[in-house]
């Protein structure tokens, strides 16, 4: 299964120090390590 990462994942990973921020950072690490396929859009960062 491929996940679509919307802007909230990146915002939570950057700004939230609670559990949801930890989960967002963990997901982004898995994507970066190639363990979890995911995609996003250029509009996410616009």
NUBA-692746 format. One record per residue: x, y, z of N, C-alpha, C in turn. Coordinates in steps of 0.1 Angstrom, whole numbers, plus 2048, in hexadecimal, padded with zeros to 3 digits. Layout:
<recs>
XYZXYZXYZ...
</recs>
This chain:
<recs>
8087F480080080080080980C8008068167F880D8237F780582D7FE80B83580780584080E80784D8067FD8568077FE86480280186C80F80B87480E80F87C81A80A88B81780188F81F7FC89D81D8048A68268028B382680A8BC82D8098BA83C7FF8B58427FE8B38508098AA85580D8A084E81789785282489F8548288A784B8348AF84C8338BA8578278C08588268CA8638278C38718208B88738218B188082F8AD8838368A78798438A387B84D8AE87F84A8BA8798538C587C8508CD8898438CE88C83F8D78968398D18A38358C48A282E8BE8AD8378B58B58388B78C28418AF8CA8398A48D282D8A38CF8258998D682588C8CE81C8828D281C8758CB8198768BC81087F8B880D8808AA81A8848A282288D8A882E8918A18388868A083987E8AB8428728AB83E8688A083186689F82C85D89482E86288682D86F88482F87587783E87487484787787D85587587B85986787885385D87F85584F87D85184B86F84685086A84184D85D84A85285384F85F85485886584B86585D84A86A85885687685185687584484E86983D85086783184986683383A86083E83686084282786E84482287684C82A88384F82688C84382588A83982E89282D82E88D82382488282681D87D81D81287481281887181282486880882B85980A82885681682584781982384682281684081C80C83E8257FF83483080283783B7FD82E8477FF8318517F482785A7F28298657E98228717EE82587C7E881F8897EC81E8917DF81A89E7E18188A77D58208B37D78248B97CD82B8C67CE8238D17D58168CF7D380C8D87DA80D8D77E98128CC7EE8138CA7FD81C8D58028268D97FB8318E280082F8F07FA8248F27F38228FF7EC81B9097F6
</recs>
